């Protein structure tokens, strides 16, 4: 039994459609990461200095943690 290798070009517009879908998928992931970072920053910002100290953080760590979260 022989294998038959054929190559066909993608249907008209398939590559463009894939690129558009990929763009919007990447945009959705970026938006989700930004929102996670925002929520983390807001939640940690509401804590008092004592509460932050209890979990081993200081106020200046909030931005670093939120940035790493994204």
N, CA, C and O atoms as a GROMACS GRO file, in nm:
protein
  280
    1UNK      N    1   0.084  -0.117   0.000
    1UNK     CA    2   0.000   0.000   0.000
    1UNK      C    3   0.090   0.124   0.000
    1UNK      O    4   0.174   0.141   0.088
    2UNK      N    5   0.071   0.207  -0.095
    2UNK     CA    6   0.154   0.327  -0.108
    2UNK      C    7   0.080   0.447  -0.050
    2UNK      O    8  -0.042   0.460  -0.062
    3UNK      N    9   0.157   0.532   0.011
    3UNK     CA   10   0.099   0.655   0.065
    3UNK      C   11   0.100   0.760  -0.045
    3UNK      O   12   0.200   0.779  -0.115
    4UNK      N   13  -0.010   0.827  -0.059
    4UNK     CA   14  -0.022   0.930  -0.161
    4UNK      C   15  -0.010   1.067  -0.094
    4UNK      O   16  -0.094   1.104  -0.011
    5UNK      N   17   0.094   1.140  -0.129
    5UNK     CA   18   0.117   1.272  -0.071
    5UNK      C   19   0.063   1.378  -0.166
    5UNK      O   20   0.107   1.388  -0.280
    6UNK      N   21  -0.031   1.454  -0.118
    6UNK     CA   22  -0.080   1.565  -0.198
    6UNK      C   23  -0.072   1.692  -0.115
    6UNK      O   24  -0.092   1.689   0.007
    7UNK      N   25  -0.044   1.800  -0.179
    7UNK     CA   26  -0.044   1.928  -0.111
    7UNK      C   27  -0.141   2.018  -0.184
    7UNK      O   28  -0.141   2.029  -0.306
    8UNK      N   29  -0.223   2.082  -0.105
    8UNK     CA   30  -0.320   2.174  -0.163
    8UNK      C   31  -0.306   2.307  -0.091
    8UNK      O   32  -0.275   2.310   0.028
    9UNK      N   33  -0.328   2.415  -0.160
    9UNK     CA   34  -0.326   2.545  -0.092
    9UNK      C   35  -0.448   2.558  -0.001
    9UNK      O   36  -0.551   2.493  -0.022
   10UNK      N   37  -0.436   2.641   0.098
   10UNK     CA   38  -0.548   2.664   0.189
   10UNK      C   39  -0.662   2.730   0.112
   10UNK      O   40  -0.638   2.804   0.017
   11UNK      N   41  -0.784   2.703   0.153
   11UNK     CA   42  -0.898   2.767   0.085
   11UNK      C   43  -0.889   2.919   0.095
   11UNK      O   44  -0.826   2.973   0.186
   12UNK      N   45  -0.952   2.986   0.002
   12UNK     CA   46  -0.949   3.131  -0.004
   12UNK      C   47  -0.994   3.192   0.128
   12UNK      O   48  -1.104   3.164   0.175
   13UNK      N   49  -0.910   3.275   0.188
   13UNK     CA   50  -0.944   3.345   0.310
   13UNK      C   51  -0.916   3.269   0.438
   13UNK      O   52  -0.935   3.324   0.546
   14UNK      N   53  -0.871   3.146   0.430
   14UNK     CA   54  -0.849   3.066   0.551
   14UNK      C   55  -0.735   3.122   0.634
   14UNK      O   56  -0.744   3.125   0.757
   15UNK      N   57  -0.630   3.164   0.571
   15UNK     CA   58  -0.514   3.217   0.644
   15UNK      C   59  -0.550   3.350   0.710
   15UNK      O   60  -0.514   3.374   0.825
   16UNK      N   61  -0.620   3.435   0.636
   16UNK     CA   62  -0.663   3.563   0.692
   16UNK      C   63  -0.756   3.542   0.810
   16UNK      O   64  -0.744   3.609   0.912
   17UNK      N   65  -0.848   3.449   0.796
   17UNK     CA   66  -0.940   3.419   0.906
   17UNK      C   67  -0.865   3.368   1.027
   17UNK      O   68  -0.895   3.407   1.140
   18UNK      N   69  -0.767   3.281   1.006
   18UNK     CA   70  -0.686   3.230   1.116
   18UNK      C   71  -0.612   3.342   1.187
   18UNK      O   72  -0.606   3.345   1.310
   19UNK      N   73  -0.554   3.435   1.110
   19UNK     CA   74  -0.481   3.547   1.169
   19UNK      C   75  -0.573   3.637   1.249
   19UNK      O   76  -0.535   3.686   1.356
   20UNK      N   77  -0.693   3.661   1.200
   20UNK     CA   78  -0.789   3.745   1.272
   20UNK      C   79  -0.831   3.678   1.402
   20UNK      O   80  -0.835   3.743   1.506
   21UNK      N   81  -0.862   3.551   1.396
   21UNK     CA   82  -0.901   3.477   1.517
   21UNK      C   83  -0.786   3.474   1.617
   21UNK      O   84  -0.807   3.491   1.737
   22UNK      N   85  -0.664   3.454   1.569
   22UNK     CA   86  -0.547   3.454   1.657
   22UNK      C   87  -0.527   3.590   1.723
   22UNK      O   88  -0.494   3.598   1.841
   23UNK      N   89  -0.546   3.697   1.645
   23UNK     CA   90  -0.532   3.833   1.699
   23UNK      C   91  -0.631   3.856   1.813
   23UNK      O   92  -0.593   3.903   1.920
   24UNK      N   93  -0.758   3.823   1.790
   24UNK     CA   94  -0.858   3.846   1.893
   24UNK      C   95  -0.839   3.753   2.013
   24UNK      O   96  -0.870   3.790   2.126
   25UNK      N   97  -0.788   3.633   1.990
   25UNK     CA   98  -0.756   3.543   2.101
   25UNK      C   99  -0.644   3.598   2.186
   25UNK      O  100  -0.650   3.592   2.309
   26UNK      N  101  -0.541   3.651   2.122
   26UNK     CA  102  -0.429   3.711   2.196
   26UNK      C  103  -0.475   3.836   2.271
   26UNK      O  104  -0.431   3.861   2.383
   27UNK      N  105  -0.562   3.914   2.209
   27UNK     CA  106  -0.614   4.034   2.275
   27UNK      C  107  -0.697   3.996   2.398
   27UNK      O  108  -0.688   4.062   2.501
   28UNK      N  109  -0.775   3.890   2.388
   28UNK     CA  110  -0.854   3.844   2.502
   28UNK      C  111  -0.764   3.796   2.615
   28UNK      O  112  -0.792   3.823   2.732
   29UNK      N  113  -0.656   3.725   2.582
   29UNK     CA  114  -0.561   3.680   2.685
   29UNK      C  115  -0.492   3.799   2.752
   29UNK      O  116  -0.472   3.799   2.873
   30UNK      N  117  -0.454   3.899   2.673
   30UNK     CA  118  -0.390   4.018   2.729
   30UNK      C  119  -0.485   4.094   2.820
   30UNK      O  120  -0.445   4.142   2.926
   31UNK      N  121  -0.610   4.104   2.779
   31UNK     CA  122  -0.711   4.172   2.862
   31UNK      C  123  -0.734   4.097   2.992
   31UNK      O  124  -0.748   4.158   3.097
   32UNK      N  125  -0.737   3.966   2.985
   32UNK     CA  126  -0.755   3.884   3.105
   32UNK      C  127  -0.637   3.899   3.200
   32UNK      O  128  -0.656   3.910   3.321
   33UNK      N  129  -0.516   3.900   3.146
   33UNK     CA  130  -0.397   3.917   3.230
   33UNK      C  131  -0.395   4.055   3.294
   33UNK      O  132  -0.359   4.069   3.412
   34UNK      N  133  -0.434   4.158   3.218
   34UNK     CA  134  -0.439   4.294   3.273
   34UNK      C  135  -0.541   4.301   3.386
   34UNK      O  136  -0.515   4.362   3.490
   35UNK      N  137  -0.656   4.238   3.367
   35UNK     CA  138  -0.760   4.241   3.470
   35UNK      C  139  -0.716   4.166   3.595
   35UNK      O  140  -0.742   4.212   3.706
   36UNK      N  141  -0.650   4.052   3.579
   36UNK     CA  142  -0.599   3.978   3.695
   36UNK      C  143  -0.500   4.064   3.774
   36UNK      O  144  -0.502   4.066   3.897
   37UNK      N  145  -0.414   4.134   3.701
   37UNK     CA  146  -0.317   4.221   3.766
   37UNK      C  147  -0.387   4.335   3.840
   37UNK      O  148  -0.350   4.368   3.953
   38UNK      N  149  -0.488   4.393   3.778
   38UNK     CA  150  -0.564   4.501   3.840
   38UNK      C  151  -0.634   4.456   3.966
   38UNK      O  152  -0.632   4.527   4.067
   39UNK      N  153  -0.697   4.339   3.962
   39UNK     CA  154  -0.768   4.286   4.078
   39UNK      C  155  -0.671   4.257   4.192
   39UNK      O  156  -0.699   4.286   4.308
   40UNK      N  157  -0.556   4.199   4.158
   40UNK     CA  158  -0.454   4.170   4.259
   40UNK      C  159  -0.405   4.299   4.324
   40UNK      O  160  -0.396   4.308   4.447
   41UNK      N  161  -0.374   4.399   4.242
   41UNK     CA  162  -0.327   4.527   4.294
   41UNK      C  163  -0.431   4.592   4.384
   41UNK      O  164  -0.398   4.647   4.489
   42UNK      N  165  -0.557   4.587   4.342
   42UNK     CA  166  -0.665   4.649   4.420
   42UNK      C  167  -0.686   4.576   4.552
   42UNK      O  168  -0.704   4.639   4.656
   43UNK      N  169  -0.685   4.443   4.549
   43UNK     CA  170  -0.706   4.364   4.671
   43UNK      C  171  -0.593   4.385   4.771
   43UNK      O  172  -0.619   4.404   4.890
   44UNK      N  173  -0.470   4.382   4.725
   44UNK     CA  174  -0.357   4.403   4.815
   44UNK      C  175  -0.352   4.547   4.865
   44UNK      O  176  -0.308   4.573   4.977
   45UNK      N  177  -0.395   4.641   4.782
   45UNK     CA  178  -0.395   4.781   4.821
   45UNK      C  179  -0.493   4.811   4.934
   45UNK      O  180  -0.475   4.907   5.009
   46UNK      N  181  -0.596   4.729   4.946
   46UNK     CA  182  -0.696   4.749   5.052
   46UNK      C  183  -0.646   4.703   5.188
   46UNK      O  184  -0.701   4.742   5.291
   47UNK      N  185  -0.542   4.620   5.190
   47UNK     CA  186  -0.490   4.569   5.317
   47UNK      C  187  -0.412   4.677   5.391
   47UNK      O  188  -0.349   4.763   5.330
   48UNK      N  189  -0.417   4.669   5.522
   48UNK     CA  190  -0.337   4.763   5.603
   48UNK      C  191  -0.191   4.719   5.602
   48UNK      O  192  -0.159   4.608   5.560
   49UNK      N  193  -0.104   4.809   5.648
   49UNK     CA  194   0.039   4.775   5.654
   49UNK      C  195   0.062   4.655   5.747
   49UNK      O  196   0.150   4.573   5.720
   50UNK      N  197  -0.015   4.645   5.852
   50UNK     CA  198  -0.002   4.533   5.946
   50UNK      C  199  -0.042   4.401   5.878
   50UNK      O  200   0.026   4.300   5.893
   51UNK      N  201  -0.152   4.404   5.804
   51UNK     CA  202  -0.196   4.283   5.734
   51UNK      C  203  -0.095   4.242   5.626
   51UNK      O  204  -0.069   4.123   5.607
   52UNK      N  205  -0.041   4.339   5.558
   52UNK     CA  206   0.062   4.308   5.458
   52UNK      C  207   0.185   4.247   5.524
   52UNK      O  208   0.244   4.152   5.472
   53UNK      N  209   0.222   4.301   5.639
   53UNK     CA  210   0.337   4.249   5.712
   53UNK      C  211   0.311   4.105   5.758
   53UNK      O  212   0.403   4.023   5.760
   54UNK      N  213   0.187   4.074   5.793
   54UNK     CA  214   0.151   3.938   5.836
   54UNK      C  215   0.174   3.836   5.725
   54UNK      O  216   0.207   3.721   5.752
   55UNK      N  217   0.157   3.878   5.600
   55UNK     CA  218   0.179   3.784   5.489
   55UNK      C  219   0.316   3.803   5.425
   55UNK      O  220   0.344   3.747   5.319
   56UNK      N  221   0.401   3.882   5.490
   56UNK     CA  222   0.539   3.895   5.446
   56UNK      C  223   0.559   3.992   5.331
   56UNK      O  224   0.654   3.977   5.254
   57UNK      N  225   0.473   4.092   5.319
   57UNK     CA  226   0.485   4.190   5.212
   57UNK      C  227   0.493   4.331   5.269
   57UNK      O  228   0.456   4.355   5.384
   58UNK      N  229   0.540   4.422   5.188
   58UNK     CA  230   0.532   4.563   5.223
   58UNK      C  231   0.461   4.633   5.107
   58UNK      O  232   0.442   4.575   5.000
   59UNK      N  233   0.423   4.756   5.128
   59UNK     CA  234   0.344   4.828   5.030
   59UNK      C  235   0.415   4.838   4.894
   59UNK      O  236   0.350   4.836   4.789
   60UNK      N  237   0.546   4.848   4.896
   60UNK     CA  238   0.619   4.859   4.769
   60UNK      C  239   0.622   4.727   4.690
   60UNK      O  240   0.653   4.728   4.572
   61UNK      N  241   0.589   4.616   4.755
   61UNK     CA  242   0.586   4.487   4.685
   61UNK      C  243   0.460   4.469   4.600
   61UNK      O  244   0.458   4.382   4.512
   62UNK      N  245   0.358   4.548   4.625
   62UNK     CA  246   0.229   4.528   4.557
   62UNK      C  247   0.244   4.540   4.406
   62UNK      O  248   0.194   4.454   4.333
   63UNK      N  249   0.310   4.643   4.358
   63UNK     CA  250   0.324   4.663   4.214
   63UNK      C  251   0.405   4.550   4.150
   63UNK      O  252   0.372   4.505   4.040
   64UNK      N  253   0.509   4.504   4.217
   64UNK     CA  254   0.592   4.396   4.164
   64UNK      C  255   0.510   4.267   4.154
   64UNK      O  256   0.519   4.196   4.054
   65UNK      N  257   0.433   4.238   4.256
   65UNK     CA  258   0.351   4.117   4.257
   65UNK      C  259   0.244   4.125   4.149
   65UNK      O  260   0.220   4.027   4.078
   66UNK      N  261   0.180   4.240   4.137
   66UNK     CA  262   0.075   4.257   4.036
   66UNK      C  263   0.134   4.246   3.895
   66UNK      O  264   0.071   4.189   3.806
   67UNK      N  265   0.253   4.298   3.873
   67UNK     CA  266   0.318   4.291   3.743
   67UNK      C  267   0.355   4.146   3.711
   67UNK      O  268   0.339   4.101   3.597
   68UNK      N  269   0.406   4.073   3.811
   68UNK     CA  270   0.443   3.933   3.790
   68UNK      C  271   0.320   3.846   3.767
   68UNK      O  272   0.329   3.742   3.701
   69UNK      N  273   0.208   3.888   3.819
   69UNK     CA  274   0.082   3.814   3.803
   69UNK      C  275   0.038   3.813   3.657
   69UNK      O  276  -0.024   3.717   3.611
   70UNK      N  277   0.069   3.921   3.584
   70UNK     CA  278   0.024   3.934   3.445
   70UNK      C  279   0.103   3.850   3.351
   70UNK      O  280   0.076   3.851   3.230
   0.00000   0.00000   0.00000
